[in-house]
Amino acid sequence: SQIYIACQNGRVDQALSLGFLLCWIAGDLTNFIGCYLTNQLPIQIVTAIFYVNMDIIMISQFVYYKLKKQMTKRKVFQ
C-alpha cells in the first residue's frame, strides 16, 4: 500500500533516501542468495523474490519522481 500511496502523492524522494533504499535491496538480495544457496523451502525463496521486486519498484519510484522534480525545476527556471 505504501507504493500505491507514493504514486498518488509523488513524494517518494522526500520520504526515503537513495542510500537507505540501496542498503535495503542489498539486504534483501543477500537474503535471496542465502535462501537459494541453502535450498530453503520454496515459500522462503518466493518471499525473498517478492521483497527484491518490491525494492526494485521503490527504487524505480524514487528515481522517477526525483528526475520528474528536477525536470520541473528546470522548466520553471527557463
Residue pairs with C-beta under 8 A, 6 or more apart in sequence:
3 54
3 57
3 58
3 61
6 12
6 15
6 58
6 61
6 65
7 61
10 65
10 68
11 65
12 58
12 61
12 62
12 64
12 65
13 62
13 65
13 66
13 69
16 58
16 62
18 59
18 62
21 55
21 58
21 59
21 62
22 59
24 55
24 58
25 52
25 55
25 56
25 59
28 48
28 51
28 52
28 55
29 52
31 48
31 51
32 45
32 48
32 49
32 51
32 52
34 40
35 44
35 45
35 48
36 45
36 48
